Structure formats: structure tokens, C-alpha cells
Amino acid sequence: MVPAPRDTIYALSSGRLPAAIAVVRISGTRAGDALKALAGRVPEPRKAMLARIRHPQSNELIDEALALWFPGPKSETGEDTAELQLHGGRAVVAATFDALASLGGLRPAEPGEFTRRAFENGQLDLTRVEGLADLIHADSEAQRRQAVRQMRGLLGDRAEAWRQRLIGILALVEAQIDFSDEGDVPQDLLSRALAEAKMLRSEVASVLADSGRGERLRDGFVVAIAGPPNAGKSSLLNRLARREAAIVSPYEGTTRDVIEVHLDLDGYPVVLLDTAGIRDSDDPVEQEGIRRARARAAEADLVLWIEDVRSLPGEVNLGQPGQGGLGESAVAPTCWLISNKADLAPSCKINNLDFRSSNIEHVFTVSALVGSGIPELIQALGQSAAAFFSQTENAVVTRTRHRVLLQEVVAALDRAERPGVSADELTAEDFRLAARALGRLTGRVDVEDILDVIFRDFCIGK
């Protein structure tokens, strides 16, 4: 039974309008007919043609544009694909869409539908699709580099090579099972298979032993600004963000929830968290804000504990939840002490502090109001982020999905070495499960349940 042809889809695949150029992409069996109807003819493959774009019903001139033709399967989607490079006015694109809609068998594309068709037609594996999504959403140079590596097959190619090796290993075990009584079949096939599986297991485990830096690069280096009320946390956040991201007020308890600001420091993604002032409070809303502040600080990679310089020297009780501290469970992150409001007490010096925490690595004296000391703090934050992500250039795993499936591979290969009755059959099944997990990683088998989740974050036209 021949499958019914899918709709031909179209969408704007360039940026927000108005713009200098607007690229309209068309993909599907009727892409060539649509191009001929609007541009008069189909140009030579992969060669731009200057064309007058007309409405097929009224023959009214819409625009003069470049038309390109990419016959399948040698196209981005694997289908016949056309592109119109129009002038980027809203009215021009609206008229072009109206012209395409007047043709039968065409409809607007859903978000990510072009990329999904590329995946379904074998142009991209699932790890490359995820790399493309990460590239679209990359905010920093480090994120861009990681996404490009993934899009070019950093993990996908390796996973497919591992899967092919597993298929070969599985063939040895099945030959041992099915043809063990044949005289020309070697008797040590199982031991050979286990030896090869052990080497493969070591390779996969080495990829997993990266402390999750690839996933963390996608999320960013998390820095929580914490401390007592009115120490200047929101002012420091605004100074670092170079914009009014948080409300600044002389009244205690102004910040009730956690505020996030994303920065690019020296090419690395940094997420700043402005948290509620930590103190004892009877206000249930403020109590919830303080609880969230402690929780987010515990999960952060670095805590900037900020104090009013006029309250120092004194005690910095980071680990005392009942005395305005973060709590015992929240002192795991590295802490820097930020002595703020230096403009109000320029002669005040920090010395003889009882930190009550061994996690304080650096002390900075700043004025969030006038900006003194801020350049040095920003430089130190950039250096800290660079050190944190120093190993990400070699990171292969960039998503939790990747890690979970590779952990399944390692677990299956570990089980394959168990002795026992009918060990050959059990070993073969474990090898099949490991190969299946690698197939799910690249999207070769059993991934329908996650496709919608992956493609829902793509923009229309991609």
C-alpha cells in the first residue's frame, strides 16, 4: 500500500519582520508546483534565480525576489524544497502567504515541522536535532560551540558506531547459541563477545564520567546573591545586569521571590539569582521567599553572600538558619563575601571576621550604588565561570536524555557478564537492550513518545 502524500508546508524561516530579507520556505511534493505558480518557472537546482513573484489567482505582482529550488532527497528536509528570498516587509510576506494558501495541498507549517521531516527522512538523527535546537537557543559563545559540535554528530556518530559494534557482538553470541554443535563454529565466541563488550562498556563509561558539565553549560553557571535584608542584593543584581532587573527599596522584605537574570561573561552563560533577604520572620509570604532563597542557594554553583560594610567586622553566620544564615544544607556551594555600601563607609576595613564557614574563598568590597569594585567582581565571576566550564570542550553528553540512555547501556553491559544457567540467552538479551538504548539515543527505534517534547520548542519555519 502506497502511503498518502503529506501536505506541502510553508513558513517564514527568517527573523522577525520587518527586515531587509524575508525567507519563505516551502517543502513537500507540491513545492515545485508552488514555485512555478508564483515565480513562473522552476530554476535550476541550487542556483538562485531572480523572479517576479505574482499571485496565481489575480496575477498581481507581489515582489521581485530570488527563488531557489532543492529537489529531494538532496535538500534540508529530504523532500522537494523551495525558497523565496523576498523583501522583508510584513505586507510582502502576508501577500506571499495568501498566494500559497490559494493553491491546493499547501498549509502553514507547525513549529519544528521542517526539522521533524528532516529527521523522519533520515537527514538528521535525534542528537543532531537537539544540537540544532540548542544552537537556536544559544546565548553565549560556549553554548554555541557545544551546540555546533552536537549538530555535526559529536554524540550521534559515536552512538551509531557503538550500536554497530554491539550488533556484531550480539551476532557472536547468537552464533554460539544457534550453531554451537557445528564443527566449524569456534567454541570461544561468548568469551570474545564479552571481551569486546567490556571494551565498549569502558568507552561509554568514560563519556559519562564528565560531572555533567555538558548539561550544565546548557543551563549556565548559577550564581545566587544571598544575605540579610537591605544589604543591597537587588542593587548588586542590577549593577551586574546593567539594567533595572529587580526592584530596589529601602524597606526590608521587598524581594519575595527569586529573580533570574541571564548574562554572558567572557563567552560563558551565567545565571544570577536575586533572593529574598534571609532573616527570622513571622510573615508567611516572606517565610516562603526565604525558604526558596535557601533552596536556590543550595543548588547554586556559587553564592555571593552580601553584607552591609557598616555591620562588619562581625560574624557571617552562613550556616545558622535560625540566625539569618543559609542553613546547614545550604553551605555546600562555594561562597564569596561581598561587603557592600563601601561609599557609605570608605574607611571601613574587613578584618578579623568569624566566617563560620570554610566555603568562603574570596572577599570583595564594592558599592553597588556607585559601581566601585564591580569591575573586579565581574572579572572574577568570568574567570570562575571559565574554570567551571573548562572541560566542556570535550563533553559529549549535553542532555539528561543522553545520560539516562547511556547509563542504560552501561547497566545492560554490566548485567551481560553475570554467570548462571542459560547465560548465553540472558547475555544476548542484555546486548539487545544495550543496542536498543543506543538506537533510542539517535532516534532509530521507539522514540515517538519523546518527539513532540523535542520539537515543541522549535520556532515556526525551522
C-alpha positions in Angstrom: 0.0 0.0 0.0 1.5 3.3 -1.1 1.3 5.9 1.8 -0.8 9.0 1.1 1.3 12.1 0.2 1.8 14.5 3.1 0.7 18.2 2.9 3.2 20.6 1.4 4.1 23.1 4.1 5.3 26.7 4.1 6.5 29.2 6.6 8.7 32.2 7.2 12.1 30.8 8.1 14.0 34.0 8.7 13.8 36.5 11.6 11.1 38.9 12.8 9.5 41.3 10.4 10.1 43.9 9.1 13.6 43.0 7.9 15.9 43.5 5.0 15.2 40.0 3.7 12.4 37.5 4.4 13.0 33.9 3.5 9.9 31.8 2.9 10.5 28.0 2.8 8.2 25.5 1.1 8.7 21.7 1.5 6.7 18.8 0.1 5.5 17.1 -3.1 3.9 20.3 -4.3 6.8 22.6 -3.6 7.8 22.7 -7.3 4.2 23.4 -8.4 4.0 26.3 -5.9 7.3 27.7 -7.1 6.2 27.6 -10.7 2.8 29.1 -9.9 4.3 32.1 -8.1 7.6 32.6 -9.9 6.7 31.4 -13.4 9.1 28.6 -13.6 11.4 26.3 -11.5 15.1 27.4 -11.6 18.0 25.0 -11.9 18.7 23.1 -8.7 20.7 25.0 -6.0 21.0 28.1 -8.3 19.4 31.4 -7.4 17.0 32.9 -10.0 15.7 36.5 -10.0 11.9 36.2 -10.3 8.8 38.3 -10.3 6.5 36.8 -7.6 2.9 37.0 -8.6 -0.4 35.9 -7.1 -1.6 32.8 -9.0 -5.2 33.9 -9.0 -5.0 37.6 -9.8 -1.6 37.7 -11.5 -0.8 40.7 -9.4 2.9 41.4 -8.8 3.8 40.8 -5.2 7.6 41.4 -5.2 10.8 40.8 -7.1 12.8 38.2 -5.3 15.3 35.4 -5.5 13.9 31.9 -6.0 15.8 28.7 -5.2 15.0 25.0 -5.8 16.3 22.0 -3.9 14.8 18.7 -5.3 14.6 15.9 -2.8 16.2 13.9 -1.4 19.2 16.3 -1.6 17.6 19.0 0.5 17.4 20.0 4.1 14.1 18.2 4.7 14.8 15.3 2.3 11.7 16.4 0.3 11.4 18.8 -2.6 12.1 22.2 -1.1 11.8 25.7 -2.5 12.8 29.1 -1.0 11.7 32.6 -1.8 14.1 35.4 -0.6 11.7 38.3 -0.5 11.9 41.9 0.7 11.2 41.7 4.4 8.0 43.8 4.7 5.0 42.4 6.5 2.7 43.1 3.6 5.0 41.3 1.2 5.1 38.2 3.3 1.4 38.3 4.0 0.6 38.5 0.3 3.0 35.7 -0.4 1.3 33.5 2.2 -2.1 34.4 0.7 -0.8 33.3 -2.7 0.5 30.0 -1.3 -2.8 29.4 0.6 -4.7 29.8 -2.6 -3.0 26.6 -4.0 -4.4 23.3 -3.1 -2.5 20.9 -0.9 -0.4 23.6 0.9 -0.7 24.6 4.5 1.3 26.7 7.1 4.0 24.7 8.9 3.8 23.8 12.6 6.7 24.7 14.9 9.7 22.5 14.1 7.9 20.7 11.3 10.7 21.3 8.7 13.3 19.8 11.1 11.0 16.9 12.1 10.6 16.0 8.4 14.4 16.1 8.1 14.6 13.6 11.0 11.9 11.4 9.6 13.5 11.3 6.2 16.9 10.4 7.6 18.6 13.7 7.1 19.3 14.2 10.8 19.5 11.9 13.8 17.9 12.9 17.1 21.1 14.1 18.7 21.7 16.4 15.7 18.1 17.7 16.0 18.8 18.5 19.7 22.0 20.2 18.7 20.2 22.4 16.3 17.6 23.3 19.0 20.5 24.2 21.3 22.1 26.3 18.6 18.9 28.3 18.1 18.7 29.0 21.8 22.4 29.5 22.5 23.0 32.8 24.4 26.8 32.5 24.7 29.8 31.6 22.6 30.5 28.4 24.7 26.9 27.3 24.2 27.2 27.9 20.5 30.3 25.9 20.2 28.8 23.0 22.1 25.6 23.1 20.0 27.6 23.1 16.7 29.6 20.1 17.8 26.4 18.2 18.7 24.8 19.2 15.4 27.7 17.9 13.5 27.4 14.5 15.0 29.6 14.6 18.1 27.4 12.1 20.0 25.2 10.7 17.2 28.1 9.4 15.1 29.8 7.8 18.2 26.5 6.2 19.4 25.8 4.7 15.9 29.4 3.3 15.8 28.8 1.8 19.3 25.5 0.3 18.1 27.1 -1.3 15.1 29.7 -2.8 17.3 27.0 -4.2 19.6 25.2 -5.7 16.7 28.5 -7.5 15.8 28.9 -8.6 19.4 25.3 -9.9 19.5 25.9 -11.9 16.3 28.8 -13.7 18.0 26.5 -14.7 21.0 23.7 -15.8 18.7 26.1 -17.9 16.7 27.2 -19.5 19.9 23.5 -20.3 20.8 22.3 -21.5 17.4 25.3 -23.2 16.0 27.3 -24.5 19.0 27.0 -28.1 17.7 28.5 -27.2 14.3 32.1 -28.4 13.9 33.3 -25.2 12.1 32.0 -22.8 14.7 34.6 -21.7 17.3 33.8 -22.6 20.9 35.0 -19.3 22.4 32.5 -16.9 20.7 30.9 -15.9 24.0 34.2 -15.0 25.6 35.2 -13.0 22.6 31.8 -11.2 22.7 32.2 -10.4 26.4 35.8 -9.1 25.9 34.6 -6.8 23.1 31.6 -5.7 25.2 33.9 -4.9 28.1 35.9 -2.5 26.0 32.8 -0.9 24.6 31.4 -0.5 28.2 34.6 1.3 29.2 34.3 3.7 26.3 30.7 4.6 27.2 31.5 4.9 30.9 34.4 7.3 30.1 31.9 9.6 28.3 29.6 9.6 31.3 32.4 10.5 33.7 32.3 14.2 32.9 30.5 15.5 36.0 27.5 16.6 33.9 29.4 19.7 32.5 27.8 19.4 29.1 24.3 19.6 30.6 25.4 22.4 32.9 26.7 24.5 30.0 23.2 24.5 28.5 21.7 25.8 31.8 24.5 28.2 32.7 26.8 28.8 35.7 24.4 29.6 38.6 25.3 32.4 41.0 22.9 33.1 43.9 23.1 36.5 45.6 22.1 36.0 49.2 22.3 37.8 52.5 20.3 39.7 55.1 17.6 42.2 54.2 18.7 45.7 52.9 22.3 44.6 52.3 22.0 45.6 48.7 21.3 42.3 46.9 18.9 43.7 44.3 21.2 46.7 43.7 24.1 44.4 43.1 22.0 42.3 40.7 21.0 45.4 38.7 24.6 46.6 38.6 25.9 43.3 37.3 23.0 43.0 34.8 23.5 46.7 33.7 19.7 47.2 33.8 16.9 47.6 36.3 16.0 43.9 36.6 15.0 44.0 40.3 13.0 46.5 42.4 15.3 48.4 44.8 13.6 49.7 48.0 14.8 50.8 51.5 12.1 48.7 53.0 13.0 45.2 54.3 11.3 42.2 52.6 10.8 43.9 49.2 12.1 40.8 47.3 9.7 37.9 48.0 10.6 35.5 45.1 13.7 34.5 43.3 14.6 36.8 40.3 16.7 35.3 37.5 19.0 37.3 35.1 21.0 35.6 32.3 24.4 37.1 31.5 27.2 36.3 29.0 30.5 36.7 30.8 33.6 36.2 28.6 31.5 33.9 26.3 30.1 31.7 29.1 26.5 31.6 30.3 25.9 32.9 33.8 22.5 32.9 35.7 22.3 35.4 38.5 19.6 34.8 41.2 18.4 37.6 43.4 16.9 36.1 46.5 14.8 37.3 49.4 16.6 38.7 52.4 17.3 35.9 54.9 16.2 36.7 58.4 13.7 35.4 61.0 10.2 36.5 60.0 6.6 35.9 61.1 5.2 36.9 57.7 4.1 33.6 55.9 4.8 35.1 52.5 8.2 36.3 53.4 8.9 32.9 55.1 8.2 31.2 51.8 10.5 33.7 50.0 13.3 32.9 52.5 12.7 29.1 52.1 13.0 29.5 48.3 16.1 31.7 48.7 17.8 29.0 50.9 16.8 26.2 48.4 18.1 28.0 45.4 21.4 29.0 47.1 21.9 25.3 48.0 21.6 24.4 44.3 23.8 27.2 43.0 27.4 26.8 41.9 28.4 30.0 43.7 26.9 32.1 46.5 27.6 35.8 46.7 26.8 36.5 50.4 26.3 40.2 50.7 26.7 42.2 53.8 26.5 45.9 54.6 30.1 47.0 55.2 29.0 49.0 58.2 28.0 45.8 60.0 31.5 44.4 59.6 33.7 43.3 61.2 31.4 40.8 62.8 30.0 37.4 62.3 29.0 36.0 59.0 26.7 33.1 60.0 26.2 31.3 56.7 25.4 28.0 58.3 22.9 29.2 61.0 19.3 29.1 59.7 17.9 30.4 63.0 20.3 33.4 62.9 19.8 34.7 59.4 22.0 32.2 57.7 21.6 29.8 54.8 21.2 26.7 56.8 23.4 23.6 57.2 22.1 22.0 54.0 22.8 25.2 52.0 26.5 25.7 52.6 27.8 23.2 50.0 28.3 25.8 47.3 31.4 28.0 47.2 30.8 31.3 48.8 32.2 34.8 48.2 31.7 37.5 50.8 30.6 40.8 49.2 31.0 43.8 51.5 28.6 46.3 50.0 27.9 50.1 50.5 31.6 51.0 50.6 30.6 54.5 49.6 28.9 55.0 53.0 31.9 53.9 55.0 35.0 54.4 52.8 37.4 53.9 55.8 35.9 50.7 57.0 38.2 47.7 56.6 37.3 44.0 56.7 39.4 42.0 59.1 39.1 39.6 62.0 35.9 38.1 60.6 34.4 35.0 62.1 33.1 33.4 58.8 31.6 30.3 60.5 32.1 28.6 57.1 35.1 27.2 55.3 33.5 27.8 52.0 34.2 31.5 51.7 37.0 31.7 49.2 37.2 35.5 48.3 36.1 38.8 49.8 35.2 41.8 47.7 34.4 45.3 48.9 32.0 47.1 46.5 29.5 49.8 46.2 26.5 48.6 44.1 25.2 52.2 44.1 28.2 53.9 42.6 29.9 50.9 41.0 33.2 50.8 42.8 34.7 47.3 43.0 32.2 46.0 40.5 34.6 45.6 37.5 36.9 43.4 39.7 33.9 41.3 40.8 32.7 40.8 37.2 36.2 39.8 36.1 36.4 37.2 39.0 32.9 35.9 38.0 34.0 35.5 34.4 37.2 33.6 35.5 35.2 31.4 37.8 32.7 30.5 35.0 35.6 29.8 32.6 37.2 27.5 35.2 33.9 25.8 35.8 33.3 25.1 32.1 37.0 24.4 31.2 36.3 20.8 30.5 33.2 21.3 28.4 35.1 21.4 25.1 35.4 17.6 25.5 31.9 17.0 26.8 29.9 14.6 24.6 26.7 14.3 26.7 24.7 17.6 26.7 21.2 16.5 27.8 19.7 14.4 30.6 18.1 12.2 28.0 21.6 11.3 26.6 22.9 10.5 30.1 20.0 8.3 31.0 20.2 6.2 27.9 23.9 5.8 28.1 23.6 4.7 31.7 21.1 2.1 30.5 23.8 0.9 28.0 26.4 0.6 30.8 23.9 -1.2 33.1 22.9 -3.7 30.4 26.6 -4.4 29.6 27.3 -4.9 33.3 24.5 -7.5 33.5 25.8 -9.3 30.4 28.8 -10.6 32.4 26.7 -12.4 35.0 27.2 -16.2 35.2 24.3 -18.6 35.6 22.0 -21.1 33.9 21.2 -20.2 30.3 23.8 -17.5 30.4 24.1 -17.3 26.6 20.4 -16.3 26.2 20.5 -13.8 29.0 23.7 -12.3 27.7 22.2 -11.9 24.2 19.1 -10.2 25.7 21.3 -7.7 27.6 23.2 -6.9 24.4 19.9 -6.3 22.6 18.8 -3.9 25.3 22.1 -2.0 25.1 21.7 -1.7 21.3 18.1 -0.6 21.7 19.1 2.1 24.1 21.7 3.4 21.6 19.0 3.3 18.9 16.7 5.4 21.0 19.5 7.8 21.6 19.8 8.6 17.8 16.1 8.1 17.1 16.3 4.8 15.2 13.8 3.0 17.4 11.0 3.7 19.8 11.1 7.5 20.2 7.6 8.5 19.3 6.9 9.3 22.9 9.6 12.0 23.1 9.4 13.5 19.6 6.6 16.0 20.5 8.6 17.1 23.6 11.8 17.7 21.5 10.1 19.6 18.6 7.7 21.7 20.6 10.4 24.2 21.5 11.4 24.9 17.8 10.2 28.0 16.2 7.8 28.0 13.2 9.8 27.9 10.0 12.6 25.6 11.4 
